Amino acid sequence: MSRHNVRAHIPDALDPARSGKVDPVRVVSHVLDREQLPEALPEGHLKPVFVRGRGTALP
């Protein structure tokens, strides 16, 4: 099984969110700092996004 490089698809995935066609709040449960990953995954967040820098929980 090979793994595909998804970086090439990131702009295509972000464009609908930027344009307002897709509301990321509907598919993302939390935005968390990537440093929080080891502690956050066992907490059972449904669809977290890990970012560089400080994150916040979405309403």
C-alpha positions, 0 to 999 in steps of 0.5 A, a space after each residue: 500500500 502506498 501513501 499519497 502526498 496530500 499537500 498538493 490537494 490542500 489548496 483545492 480543499 481550502 478553496 471551498 472554505 474560503 469562498 463560503 461554499 463549505 462551512 468548516 465548523 460543520 465538519 471540524 470539532 476542535 482546532 488544537 495546537 499540534 503540541 496537544 496531539 498526544 493528550 487530545 486524541 485519547 479524549 475522543 474529539 470527533 474531528 480535530 484539526 491540529 495546527 501550528 500555533 495556538 488553537 481554540 475549540 470551536 463553538 
